[in-house]
Amino acid sequence: NRKELSDGVKNIIKRTEQMNKINWTAQKDIFGWDKGYTYKAGQTYTGLPYGQPVYAKYVPWVASFAEFLQAVDNPDSLMYTKYSYNAEIAPYYSVDCSAYVSWAWQLSERHTTVGIPNKATLVSKTSYADAKVGDAICKSGTHVVIISDITYDENGIINSITITEASPKKDTDFCCQTTS
């Protein structure tokens, strides 16, 4: 509801919220990224599961939110009978950081962390002072996140930056999240 944000930026944030706030209940146990945790049968989760489903289905790129939820609700679906194998084992229906940012930015196709900088304008390599909501912070070949909020002090200096991301968190049971 921030009036200073353009409609395009509001749409970026809305898309991250769709990925972060989707609720689903596992029908069977599912290994998370690199078998670092398990999505437990009967438990409800918020946020898409993390993975690099190169040989499976990126949500929401290849599989819509509706297809993901249908698969989650069907214990005989690929969600429970297959895994994605790329660098590590991951849920068949999942999302990684670059697919997360590509979809939030409404790019015409999914890009990797190597390709996302080619779709952006560099703000700075050394300072966050010119960062804006909707921008991405990207370490090429490693990780990318979206800036979803910024707070400033009375002098206009950044107090905090809130990011949203898809990331494998081995100490938690979710992936799409917001962090300040």
Long-range contacts (C-beta under 8 A, 24 or more apart in sequence): 2-133, 5-133, 5-134, 8-134, 9-132, 9-133, 9-134, 11-106, 12-104, 12-105, 12-106, 12-134, 12-146, 13-104, 13-133, 13-134, 13-148, 13-164, 15-103, 15-104, 15-106, 16-100, 16-104, 16-146, 16-148, 16-164, 16-176, 16-178, 17-164, 18-60, 18-65, 19-47, 19-48, 19-59, 19-60, 19-95, 19-100, 19-103, 19-104, 19-166, 19-176, 20-46, 20-47, 20-164, 20-176, 20-177, 20-178, 21-46, 21-47, 22-46, 22-47, 22-48, 22-65, 22-68, 22-69, 22-176, 24-68, 24-69, 24-72, 25-72, 25-73, 26-72, 27-72, 27-73, 27-74, 27-75, 27-80, 28-75, 28-80, 30-79, 30-80, 30-91, 31-83, 31-89, 31-91, 32-90, 32-91, 32-168, 32-170, 32-173, 32-175, 33-88, 33-89, 33-90, 33-168, 33-170, 33-175, 34-88, 34-89, 34-90, 34-168, 34-170, 35-89, 36-168, 36-170, 37-170, 37-171, 37-172, 37-173, 39-91, 39-173, 40-173, 43-173, 45-173, 45-174, 46-174, 47-174, 47-175, 47-176, 47-177, 48-94, 48-95, 48-166, 48-175, 48-176, 49-90, 49-91, 49-93, 49-94, 49-95, 49-175, 50-90, 50-91, 50-94, 50-95, 50-96, 50-166, 50-167, 50-168, 50-169, 50-175, 50-176, 51-84, 51-90, 51-91, 51-92, 51-94, 51-95, 51-96, 52-84, 52-86, 52-87, 52-88, 52-90, 52-94, 52-96, 53-84, 53-86, 53-90, 53-91, 53-92, 53-93, 53-94, 54-84, 54-86, 55-84, 55-85, 55-86, 56-82, 56-83, 56-84, 56-90, 56-92, 56-93, 56-94, 57-92, 57-93, 57-94, 58-94, 58-95, 58-96, 58-99, 58-110, 59-93, 59-94, 59-95, 60-95, 60-103, 61-95, 61-99, 61-102, 61-103, 61-110, 63-93, 67-93, 68-93, 94-175, 95-166, 95-175, 95-176, 96-166, 97-143, 97-144, 97-145, 97-165, 97-166, 97-167, 98-144, 99-166, 100-144, 100-146, 100-165, 100-166, 100-176, 101-136, 101-138, 101-144, 101-145, 101-146, 104-146, 104-164, 105-136, 112-141, 113-138, 113-139, 113-140, 113-141, 113-142, 113-143, 113-144, 114-140, 114-141, 116-140, 116-144, 128-158, 128-161, 129-157, 129-158, 131-158, 131-161, 137-163, 143-167, 148-178, 149-180
